[in-house]
Amino acid sequence: MIVLAAILLIVLLASVPYLVAIAFAQAPAGDASADASPIFGVTIPTGYKQWELIAPAEEAAPLNELRAVVGNQTAVDAYQAGKLPFPDGTILVKRAWEKKQSPEFASATIPGAATTVQVMVKDSRKYAATGGWGFGRFINGKPVDEAQHRTCFACHEARAKSYDYVFTRLAL
Ligand code: HEC
């Protein structure tokens, strides 16, 4: 009996580091999901600042922004092939900056501070209810609230349905 109890105790004690490891391994995953958008669970894709340009855009007052829509390789390939709907795995990111007058040249407008990062991810099964697109809007790397995320698909659906809910066309 005593031997059995001792063995049990050893097994129990030996498993403590593993239990601790499991507990800690889950903590970072929990933190990462805090940076995912509500409703869709979309995160800012790594490396998007190196992605290819699809098109620039300018937004009038009151937002007064300069924008650049960039895409991952799947997006770029689809645009170049004129492929609609966009295939699963397509990611489009809209970068935005305040408009600023160039200090060196009065008529030139240049990007000021970055304002938002907006993301659309194509996964036709996961996001079947919203045209196959998952949405995320981020300010300083943090997702905005759920109410704002409820507006995304409604506007894209109302105005851009004929182009797979995407406004931006490839700038040639
Ligand atoms: C009132 C209309 C409207 C709403 C609401 C809206 N968008 Fe858009 N979105 C646009 C327009 C117009 C463009 C294209 C012009 C531009 O780049 O500003 C665009 C472009 C985009 C693009 C680049 C791909 C494309 O479709 O051209 C992304 C990514 C995007 N929006 C994400 C979002 C997210 C995320 C939300 C919700 C938080 C959202 N949008 C809400 C109108 C809207």
Boltz pocket constraint, residues with backbone or C-beta under 6 A from the ligand:
constraints:
  - pocket:
      binder: B
      contacts: [[A, 57], [A, 59], [A, 67], [A, 69], [A, 92], [A, 93], [A, 94], [A, 118], [A, 119], [A, 120], [A, 135], [A, 136], [A, 137], [A, 148], [A, 149], [A, 151], [A, 152], [A, 153], [A, 155], [A, 156], [A, 160], [A, 165], [A, 166], [A, 167], [A, 168], [A, 169]]
      max_distance: 6.0
